[in-house]
Amino acid sequence: MRRAFATTPTGRELGLLDAEIADSTLRVTFSGAPDDAAGPYGARIPVPHDASDPLWTMWDPAAGLAEWVMYAVVQAIAEEYLTGGVGRGSRSADDGVVWLVLDD
């Protein structure tokens, strides 16, 4: 996960702060673009349960975990962040994170 954010231009622009799995959900927090002081931001992404889970099979399962991370995580977050999703998100009073709402 961290490698995908660190080694791709899109991932580096997002500025990964943390990634953790809790209750079958990947919670990713990131700072946003260097000139964006409104963060931190976050996204919650459901984790596939197994290889037959539609969350996995909608991507090319033969491509493996790195492909899923790149498209289901990094690209999905970047698309929402870069296309105005910040305005649809809501800031959590608990942690101050603006949680993006990713389309299912």
DSSP file (Angstrom, degrees, kcal/mol; ACC not computed):
  #  RESIDUE AA STRUCTURE BP1 BP2  ACC     N-H-->O    O-->H-N    N-H-->O    O-->H-N    TCO  KAPPA ALPHA  PHI   PSI    X-CA   Y-CA   Z-CA
    1    1 A M     >        0   0    0      0, 0.0     4,-1.6     0, 0.0     5,-0.2   0.000 360.0 360.0 360.0 -53.6    0.0    0.0    0.0
    2    2 A R  H  >  +     0   0    0      1,-0.2     4,-2.2     2,-0.2     5,-0.2   0.866 360.0  56.9 -61.8 -35.6    2.6    2.5    1.1
    3    3 A R  H  > S+     0   0    0      1,-0.2     4,-2.4     2,-0.2    -1,-0.2   0.908 103.3  53.6 -62.7 -41.6    4.7    1.6   -2.0
    4    4 A A  H  > S+     0   0    0      1,-0.2     4,-0.7     2,-0.2     7,-0.3   0.881 113.4  42.8 -61.9 -37.7    1.8    2.5   -4.4
    5    5 A F  H  < S+     0   0    0     -4,-1.6    -1,-0.2     1,-0.2    10,-0.2   0.843 118.1  45.6 -74.9 -33.1    1.5    5.9   -2.8
    6    6 A A  H  < S+     0   0    0     -4,-2.2    -2,-0.2    -5,-0.2    -1,-0.2   0.756 115.7  42.7 -82.7 -24.9    5.3    6.5   -2.6
    7    7 A T  H  < S+     0   0    0     -4,-2.4    -1,-0.2    -5,-0.2    -2,-0.1   0.462 100.9  70.7-107.2  -1.3    6.2    5.4   -6.1
    8    8 A T  S  X S-     0   0    0     -4,-0.7     4,-2.8    -5,-0.2     5,-0.2  -0.906  76.0-129.7-115.5 146.1    3.5    6.9   -8.3
    9    9 A P  H  > S+     0   0    0      0, 0.0     4,-2.2     0, 0.0     5,-0.1   0.905 111.0  49.2 -56.7 -42.0    3.0   10.6   -9.2
   10   10 A T  H  > S+     0   0    0      2,-0.2     4,-1.7     1,-0.2    -5,-0.1   0.937 112.4  47.3 -63.9 -46.2   -0.6   10.4   -8.2
   11   11 A G  H  >>S+     0   0    0     -7,-0.3     4,-1.4     1,-0.2     5,-0.5   0.905 111.6  50.3 -62.3 -42.5    0.1    8.7   -4.9
   12   12 A R  H  <5S+     0   0    0     -4,-2.8    -1,-0.2     1,-0.2    -2,-0.2   0.889 107.5  54.6 -63.5 -38.7    2.9   11.1   -4.0
   13   13 A E  H  <5S+     0   0    0     -4,-2.2    -1,-0.2    -5,-0.2    -2,-0.2   0.869 104.7  54.2 -63.6 -35.3    0.6   14.1   -4.8
   14   14 A L  H  <5S-     0   0    0     -4,-1.7    18,-3.2    -5,-0.1    17,-0.3   0.845 100.2-142.1 -68.3 -32.8   -2.0   12.7   -2.3
   15   15 A G  T  <5 -     0   0    0     -4,-1.4    16,-2.6   -10,-0.2    -3,-0.1   0.998  12.8-132.2  70.5  67.7    0.6   12.5    0.5
   16   16 A L  E   < +A   30   0A   0     -5,-0.5    14,-0.3    14,-0.2     3,-0.1  -0.222  31.5 173.0 -52.5 130.8   -0.2    9.4    2.4
   17   17 A L  E     -     0   0A   0     12,-3.2     2,-0.3     1,-0.4    13,-0.2   0.748  63.8 -16.6-104.4 -43.4   -0.3    9.9    6.1
   18   18 A D  E     -A   29   0A   0     11,-1.9    11,-2.8     2,-0.0    -1,-0.4  -0.989  47.8-164.7-161.2 154.4   -1.7    6.5    7.3
   19   19 A A  E     +A   28   0A   0     -2,-0.3     2,-0.3     9,-0.2     9,-0.2  -0.959  21.4 159.8-145.6 127.6   -3.4    3.3    6.1
   20   20 A E  E     -A   27   0A   0      7,-2.1     7,-3.5    -2,-0.3     2,-0.5  -0.991  32.6-129.9-147.5 153.3   -5.0    0.8    8.3
   21   21 A I  E     +A   26   0A   0     -2,-0.3     2,-0.3     5,-0.2     5,-0.2  -0.913  30.8 165.0-107.2 129.3   -7.6   -2.0    8.1
   22   22 A A  E >   -A   25   0A   0      3,-2.6     3,-0.9    -2,-0.5    -2,-0.1  -0.973  68.2  -9.4-143.6 126.8  -10.4   -2.1   10.6
   23   23 A D  T 3  S-     0   0    0     -2,-0.3     3,-0.1     1,-0.3    -1,-0.1   0.914 128.5 -52.6  53.8  49.4  -13.6   -4.1   10.4
   24   24 A S  T 3  S+     0   0    0      1,-0.2    23,-2.5    22,-0.1     2,-0.4   0.721 117.2 112.2  61.2  24.1  -13.0   -5.2    6.7
   25   25 A T  E <   -AB  22  46A   0     -3,-0.9    -3,-2.6    21,-0.2     2,-0.6  -0.993  62.6-140.4-130.1 129.4  -12.5   -1.5    5.7
   26   26 A L  E     -AB  21  45A   0     19,-3.5    19,-2.7    -2,-0.4     2,-0.6  -0.781  18.0-160.2 -85.0 123.0   -9.2    0.1    4.6
   27   27 A R  E     -AB  20  44A   0     -7,-3.5    -7,-2.1    -2,-0.6     2,-0.5  -0.931  10.2-174.9-108.1 116.2   -9.0    3.6    6.1
   28   28 A V  E     -AB  19  43A   0     15,-2.6    15,-2.2    -2,-0.6     2,-0.4  -0.938   5.0-170.4-113.6 129.1   -6.6    5.8    4.3
   29   29 A T  E     +AB  18  42A   0    -11,-2.8   -12,-3.2    -2,-0.5   -11,-1.9  -0.953  11.3 172.2-117.9 143.2   -5.6    9.3    5.4
   30   30 A F  E     -AB  16  41A   0     11,-2.5    11,-3.3    -2,-0.4   -14,-0.2  -0.970  36.9-130.5-147.9 158.3   -3.6   11.7    3.3
   31   31 A S        -     0   0    0    -16,-2.6     8,-0.4   -17,-0.3   -16,-0.2   0.763  45.6-135.8 -83.9 -26.2   -2.6   15.3    3.4
   32   32 A G        -     0   0    0    -18,-3.2    -1,-0.2   -17,-0.1     4,-0.0  -0.410  52.1 -17.3  93.3-177.7   -3.6   16.3   -0.1
   33   33 A A  S >  S-     0   0    0     -2,-0.1     3,-2.3     1,-0.1   -19,-0.1  -0.172  71.6-107.7 -59.1 152.8   -1.6   18.4   -2.6
   34   34 A P  T 3  S+     0   0    0      0, 0.0    -1,-0.1     0, 0.0   -20,-0.0   0.794 120.8  48.0 -55.1 -30.4    1.3   20.5   -1.2
   35   35 A D  T 3  S+     0   0    0      1,-0.0     2,-0.7     2,-0.0    -2,-0.1   0.276  90.6  96.9 -94.6  12.4   -0.6   23.7   -1.7
   36   36 A D    <   +     0   0    0     -3,-2.3     3,-0.4     1,-0.1    -1,-0.0  -0.879  40.1 169.7-106.1 105.6   -3.8   22.3   -0.1
   37   37 A A        +     0   0    0     -2,-0.7    -1,-0.1     1,-0.2    -5,-0.1   0.337  59.9  85.8 -96.2   6.6   -4.0   23.4    3.6
   38   38 A A  S    S+     0   0    0     -7,-0.0    -1,-0.2    60,-0.0    -6,-0.1   0.557  84.0  96.3 -86.3  -7.4   -7.6   22.2    4.1
   39   39 A G        +     0   0    0     -3,-0.4     2,-0.2    -8,-0.4    -8,-0.1   0.098  25.3 134.3 -73.5-169.0   -6.7   18.6    4.9
   40   40 A P        -     0   0    0      0, 0.0    58,-2.6     0, 0.0     2,-0.3   0.484  55.6-171.5 -75.6 163.1   -6.1   16.1    6.2
   41   41 A Y  E     -Bc  30  98A   0    -11,-3.3   -11,-2.5    56,-0.2     2,-0.3  -0.772   5.8-170.2-119.4 163.5   -8.4   13.9    4.1
   42   42 A G  E     -Bc  29  99A   0     56,-2.2    58,-3.2    -2,-0.3     2,-0.3  -0.981   9.9-162.1-151.1 162.9   -9.5   10.3    4.3
   43   43 A A  E     -B   28   0A   0    -15,-2.2   -15,-2.6    -2,-0.3     2,-0.5  -0.992  12.1-145.3-146.1 145.9  -11.3    7.6    2.4
   44   44 A R  E     -B   27   0A   0     56,-0.4    58,-0.2    -2,-0.3   -17,-0.2  -0.962  19.2-176.6-114.3 126.2  -12.8    4.3    3.5
   45   45 A I  E     -B   26   0A   0    -19,-2.7   -19,-3.5    -2,-0.5     2,-0.1  -0.984  26.3-122.9-127.1 124.1  -12.6    1.4    1.1
   46   46 A P  E     -B   25   0A   0      0, 0.0   -21,-0.2     0, 0.0   -22,-0.1  -0.418  26.0-133.5 -65.2 139.2  -14.2   -2.0    1.7
   47   47 A V        -     0   0    0    -23,-2.5     9,-0.1    -2,-0.1     8,-0.1  -0.802  23.3-111.1 -95.1 131.4  -11.6   -4.8    1.5
   48   48 A P        -     0   0    0      0, 0.0     3,-0.1     0, 0.0    -1,-0.1  -0.324  17.6-145.7 -60.1 142.1  -12.5   -7.9   -0.5
   49   49 A H  S    S-     0   0    0      1,-0.2     2,-0.3   -25,-0.0   -25,-0.0   0.850  71.3 -21.8 -79.0 -35.7  -13.2  -11.0    1.6
   50   50 A D  S >  S-     0   0    0      0, 0.0     3,-1.5     0, 0.0     6,-0.2  -0.918  81.2 -74.6-160.6-177.1  -11.8  -13.5   -0.9
   51   51 A A  T 3  S+     0   0    0     -2,-0.3    -2,-0.0     1,-0.3     0, 0.0   0.654 125.6  53.1 -67.4 -16.0  -11.0  -14.0   -4.5
   52   52 A S  T 3  S+     0   0    0      4,-0.1    -1,-0.3     5,-0.0     0, 0.0   0.518  80.2 115.1 -95.0  -5.6  -14.7  -14.5   -5.4
   53   53 A D  S X> S-     0   0    0     -3,-1.5     4,-2.4     1,-0.1     3,-2.2  -0.441  70.9-132.5 -64.7 130.5  -15.8  -11.2   -3.8
   54   54 A P  H 3> S+     0   0    0      0, 0.0     4,-1.6     0, 0.0    -1,-0.1   0.771 106.4  67.0 -56.7 -26.0  -17.1   -8.7   -6.4
   55   55 A L  H 34 S+     0   0    0      1,-0.2     4,-0.1     2,-0.2    -4,-0.1   0.780 112.7  32.9 -63.9 -24.8  -14.9   -6.1   -4.8
   56   56 A W  H X4 S+     0   0    0     -3,-2.2     3,-1.4    -6,-0.2    -1,-0.2   0.844 116.5  52.9 -94.6 -44.9  -12.0   -8.1   -6.1
   57   57 A T  H 3< S+     0   0    0     -4,-2.4    -2,-0.2     1,-0.3    -1,-0.1   0.663  91.7  72.9 -73.6 -15.3  -13.4   -9.5   -9.3
   58   58 A M  T 3< S+     0   0    0     -4,-1.6    -1,-0.3    -5,-0.2     2,-0.2   0.770 102.4  51.2 -68.4 -21.5  -14.5   -6.2  -10.7
   59   59 A W  S <  S-     0   0    0     -3,-1.4     3,-0.1    -5,-0.1     9,-0.1  -0.494 118.6 -80.0 -97.1 176.7  -10.7   -5.6  -11.2
   60   60 A D    >>  -     0   0    0     -2,-0.2     3,-1.9     1,-0.2     4,-0.5  -0.689  42.0-165.3 -81.6 100.0   -8.5   -8.1  -13.0
   61   61 A P  G >4 S+     0   0    0      0, 0.0     3,-0.8     0, 0.0    -1,-0.2   0.773  85.0  63.1 -61.6 -24.6   -7.9  -10.7  -10.2
   62   62 A A  G 34 S+     0   0    0      1,-0.2     3,-0.1    -3,-0.1    -2,-0.1   0.752  92.4  65.3 -69.5 -21.8   -5.1  -12.3  -12.2
   63   63 A A  G <4 S-     0   0    0     -3,-1.9     4,-0.3     1,-0.2     3,-0.2   0.757 101.3-144.6 -74.1 -24.0   -3.2   -9.0  -11.9
   64   64 A G    <X  -     0   0    0     -3,-0.8     4,-1.7    -4,-0.5     3,-0.3  -0.272  32.7 -42.9  94.3-176.3   -2.9   -9.4   -8.2
   65   65 A L  H  > S+     0   0    0      1,-0.2     4,-2.8     2,-0.2     5,-0.2   0.849 127.0  59.1 -62.8 -39.7   -2.9   -7.3   -5.1
   66   66 A A  H  > S+     0   0    0     -3,-0.2     4,-2.2     1,-0.2    -1,-0.2   0.893 107.0  48.7 -60.3 -38.9   -0.7   -4.5   -6.5
   67   67 A E  H  > S+     0   0    0     -3,-0.3     4,-2.4    -4,-0.3     5,-0.4   0.910 111.0  49.9 -66.3 -42.6   -3.2   -3.9   -9.3
   68   68 A W  H  X>S+     0   0    0     -4,-1.7     4,-2.5     1,-0.2     5,-0.8   0.935 111.5  48.8 -61.8 -46.3   -6.1   -3.8   -6.8
   69   69 A V  I  X>S+     0   0    0     -4,-2.8     5,-2.5     1,-0.2     4,-0.9   0.919 112.2  49.5 -59.8 -43.8   -4.2   -1.3   -4.6
   70   70 A M  I  <>S+     0   0    0     -4,-2.2     5,-2.7    -5,-0.2    -2,-0.2   0.925 126.1  22.8 -63.4 -45.7   -3.4    0.9   -7.6
   71   71 A Y  I  <>S+     0   0    0     -4,-2.4     5,-0.8     3,-0.2    -2,-0.2   0.900 127.1  41.9 -94.0 -43.7   -6.9    1.1   -9.1
   72   72 A A  I  <5S+     0   0    0     -4,-2.5    -3,-0.2    -5,-0.4    -2,-0.1   0.729 132.8  18.6 -77.5 -20.6   -9.3    0.4   -6.2
   73   73 A V  I  X<S+     0   0    0     -4,-0.9     4,-2.6    -5,-0.8     5,-0.3   0.767 129.1  32.0-112.6 -72.1   -7.4    2.5   -3.7
   74   74 A V  I  ><S+     0   0    0     -5,-2.5     4,-2.7     1,-0.2    -3,-0.2   0.940 125.6  39.6 -60.8 -52.8   -4.9    5.0   -5.1
   75   75 A Q  I  ><S+     0   0    0     -5,-2.7     4,-2.7    -6,-0.2    -1,-0.2   0.886 115.4  52.2 -67.5 -38.2   -6.8    5.9   -8.3
   76   76 A A  H  ><S+     0   0    0     -5,-0.8     4,-1.8     2,-0.2    -1,-0.2   0.924 113.8  43.6 -63.5 -43.2  -10.2    5.8   -6.7
   77   77 A I  H  X S+     0   0    0     -4,-2.6     4,-2.8     2,-0.2     5,-0.2   0.936 114.6  49.5 -66.0 -46.2   -9.1    8.2   -4.0
   78   78 A A  H  X S+     0   0    0     -4,-2.7     4,-3.1    -5,-0.3     5,-0.2   0.911 109.1  52.5 -60.9 -42.6   -7.2   10.5   -6.4
   79   79 A E  H  X S+     0   0    0     -4,-2.7     4,-1.1     1,-0.2     6,-0.2   0.926 113.3  43.2 -60.2 -45.0  -10.2   10.7   -8.8
   80   80 A E  H  <>S+     0   0    0     -4,-1.8     5,-2.7    -5,-0.2     6,-0.4   0.926 117.3  46.2 -67.6 -43.9  -12.5   11.7   -6.0
   81   81 A Y  H ><5S+     0   0    0     -4,-2.8     3,-0.8     1,-0.2     5,-0.4   0.920 116.2  43.8 -63.8 -45.4  -10.1   14.2   -4.5
   82   82 A L  H 3<5S+     0   0    0     -4,-3.1    -1,-0.2     1,-0.2    -2,-0.2   0.599 110.4  55.3 -81.2 -11.2   -9.1   15.8   -7.8
   83   83 A T  T 3<5S-     0   0    0     -4,-1.1    -1,-0.2    -3,-0.3    -2,-0.1   0.036 127.5 -82.1-112.5  27.1  -12.6   16.1   -9.2
   84   84 A G  T X 5S+     0   0    0     -3,-0.8     3,-1.1     3,-0.0     4,-0.5   0.584  85.1 134.2  93.2   9.7  -14.2   18.1   -6.4
   85   85 A G  G >>< +     0   0    0     -5,-2.7     4,-1.0     1,-0.3     3,-0.7   0.720  61.6  73.6 -66.0 -20.0  -15.0   15.2   -4.0
   86   86 A V  G >4 S+     0   0    0     -5,-0.4     3,-0.6    -6,-0.4    -1,-0.3   0.886  92.5  55.2 -60.2 -38.1  -13.6   17.3   -1.1
   87   87 A G  G <4 S+     0   0    0     -3,-1.1    -1,-0.3     1,-0.2    -2,-0.2   0.739 108.3  48.1 -67.5 -23.5  -16.8   19.4   -1.3
   88   88 A R  G <4 S+     0   0    0     -3,-0.7    -1,-0.2    -4,-0.5    -2,-0.2   0.593  99.0  88.8 -90.4 -13.5  -19.0   16.3   -0.9
   89   89 A G    <<  -     0   0    0     -4,-1.0     2,-0.4    -3,-0.6    11,-0.2  -0.196  69.8-135.0 -77.5 173.7  -16.9   15.0    2.0
   90   90 A S  E     -D   99   0A   0      9,-1.4     9,-2.6     7,-0.1     2,-0.4  -0.997  13.6-121.8-135.0 140.2  -17.5   15.9    5.7
   91   91 A R  E     -D   98   0A   0     -2,-0.4     2,-0.3     7,-0.3     7,-0.3  -0.643  27.6-129.7 -81.9 128.7  -15.0   16.8    8.4
   92   92 A S     >  -     0   0    0      5,-2.8     4,-1.9    -2,-0.4    -1,-0.1  -0.606   4.0-150.0 -77.4 132.1  -15.1   14.5   11.4
   93   93 A A  T  4 S+     0   0    0     -2,-0.3    -1,-0.1     1,-0.2    -2,-0.0   0.778  95.2  56.5 -70.3 -26.0  -15.3   16.3   14.7
   94   94 A D  T  4 S+     0   0    0      1,-0.1    -1,-0.2     3,-0.1    -3,-0.0   0.933 128.3   6.6 -72.2 -47.5  -13.3   13.4   16.3
   95   95 A D  T  4 S-     0   0    0      2,-0.2    -2,-0.2     0, 0.0    -1,-0.1   0.448  90.3-121.2-121.4  -2.1  -10.2   13.5   14.2
   96   96 A G     <  +     0   0    0     -4,-1.9     2,-0.3     1,-0.3    -3,-0.1   0.525  63.4 142.5  75.3   4.9  -10.5   16.6   11.9
   97   97 A V        -     0   0    0     -6,-0.1    -5,-2.8   -56,-0.1     2,-0.9  -0.609  52.8-133.6 -81.6 136.0  -10.3   14.5    8.8
   98   98 A V  E     -cD  41  91A   0    -58,-2.6   -56,-2.2    -2,-0.3     2,-0.7  -0.820  26.2-148.7 -85.5 108.1  -12.4   15.4    5.7
   99   99 A W  E     -cD  42  90A   0     -9,-2.6    -9,-1.4    -2,-0.9   -56,-0.2  -0.706   7.3-141.5 -86.8 116.9  -13.8   12.0    4.8
  100  100 A L        -     0   0    0    -58,-3.2     2,-0.7    -2,-0.7   -56,-0.4  -0.380   9.8-129.9 -71.7 152.5  -14.4   11.6    1.1
  101  101 A V        -     0   0    0    -16,-0.4     2,-0.3   -58,-0.1    -1,-0.1  -0.907  25.2-159.9-106.8 105.4  -17.5    9.8   -0.2
  102  102 A L        -     0   0    0     -2,-0.7     2,-0.1   -58,-0.2   -25,-0.1  -0.653  21.4-113.4 -86.3 139.9  -16.3    7.2   -2.8
  103  103 A D              0   0    0     -2,-0.3    -1,-0.1     1,-0.1   -23,-0.0  -0.426 360.0 360.0 -66.9 145.2  -18.8    5.9   -5.2
  104  104 A D              0   0    0     -2,-0.1    -1,-0.1     0, 0.0    -2,-0.0   0.460 360.0 360.0 -77.2 360.0  -19.6    2.2   -4.8
